[in-house]
């Protein structure tokens, strides 16, 4: 009896996964009928330039789509296309102490994203995305910069993914 039940569950599961012809990924993103994606390099036009930021952000954006969708990455002309630029890379004081010194600093990265959906043009958009991370003011920024940038890039890529495919 148990063997029949497990066989039934296996067949139903197989049918569910193979019978779905929509463009949904396992993360809930809807790629529609798109099969390819292209992500152009995001040049860094911020006043303060981190030389690795352009490549690191672009790769993070590419990776989230490759990992979380069935889309194939192409160098140009994808069904879904992302382009834009890094427009902000700023360190600012976040919190002061009673002695008027800074307790925390904030790193903020902003990117202007132009998303083009060739198959469903009404889903295309241009939007600025911005994320930040706070860090203790007594820490040397160069010692924490790489980790902060990595965290912010991941959040930015997730936000862009959600805006493009989850429509939040």
N, C-alpha and C positions, 0 to 999 in steps of 0.2 A: 504494500500500500504506500509506504513512504517513498519507494523508488518511483512509482507512478507520479506521485505529487511532485517530486524533484524534477522529473522529466517534464511535466506540465509547466512548472515554473521556468525551467530552462527554455522551453519552446516559446512561451509567452515573452520572456525577456529578449530572446533573439528576434522575435517579430517586432517588438517595440523598437529595438535599435536599428534594425534593417528596414523597417517600414516607414521610418521618419524620413521624408524627403525634403523637409523644410530646411532653412538655413540657420538653425539654431546651434549654438555651440554649447558645451557642457557648463559654461559660466552664465548662460542666460542671454548672451549677445545674439542679436539677429543679423546675420550677414545677408539675408535675402537670397538672391540668386547669384550673388557675387562669388567669384572663384579666386580672384587675385587681389593683392594689395600692394601698393607702392608707397614708400615713405622716403621723401627727399631729405637730404641733410638739412638740419635746422641751423642756419648760421647764427652766430652770437653777435648781436648788435647792442648788447647791454653796455652801459658806461664802464663797468668793471668787467673785464673779460677773464674768465677762467679758461685756459687754453684747451682743457680736456672736455669741457661741458658740451660743446656742440656734438661731438661724436658720442659721448656717453648718453646724452638725452635721446639722440636719434636711435641708437641701438636699443635702449630700453623700450622706446615706443614700438620699434619693430618686433622685439621679442614678445611683448605682451600679446600682440595680434597673432604671431606665429604659434605661441604656446596655447592660447585660449580660443582659437578658431580653426576651422579647417582651411582657411585661406592660404594660398601660395604667395610667397613674397616674390615680387618681380622688381626689376630696377626702375622701370617707369611704365606709365600707361596702365596701371592697375584699375580694376573695376572700382575699387575704393582707393583714393589718393589722399595722402597727408603731406602738406607743405607748410611752411611758416618760418618763424624765427624766434630766437631767444631775445626778449626785449628788456628783461630785468634780471639783475644779479646784484642784490643789495644787502649790506649788513647794517643793521640799525640797533639802537639801544632799545631794549624791551622793558626792563624794570629797573627802577632805581632803589637804592637803599636809603636808610635814614641819614646817612652821611653824604647824600647827594652823589654817590658813585653808582655806577651801573652794576646791577647784579646779574642781568642776563642780556644777551644779544640775540638778535634774530637774523637768520639768513633767509631771504625771500628770492625765489626764482619765478619769473613770469615768462610765458611763451604765448605767442600769437599763432593760432592754429587755423589753417584753411583746410577743411575737409570737403572733398568732392566725391559724391556717390554718382558714378556715371550711369548706373542702372535705375536709380531712384533720386533724381536731382532735388526733389523737395526735402530730402534728408541731409543735404549738404549744408555746411555752416562755416562761419568764421567767428572765432571767439578767443578771448584771452583767458588763459588758465594761469593761476598763481597758487603756489603752495609755499609754506615756510617751516622752519625748524628753529627752535630756541636752543641756546647753549650757554653755559656759565661764562660770564664775562672774564673770569680769571683764567679760562682755558685759552691756549694759543690757537687761533683760528686755523692756522696751517696744519695743526695736529688733528683737528676734527673735521676739516673741510671735506675730505673725500667721503667720509661716512655720511655727513649731512647731505651732500649732493646726491649720493646714491639713494638715500631715503626719499628725498624730495622728487627726484626723477621718477622713482617707482610710483609715488602718489600722483604725480602729474600724468604719467602714462595710464594709470588706472582711471583717473578722471576723464581723460580724453577717450579711452575705450568705452566707458560708460555713456558718455555723451553721444558718441558716434553709433554705438550698437545697442545700447540699452535704452536710449532716449529718455534720460532723466533730466 
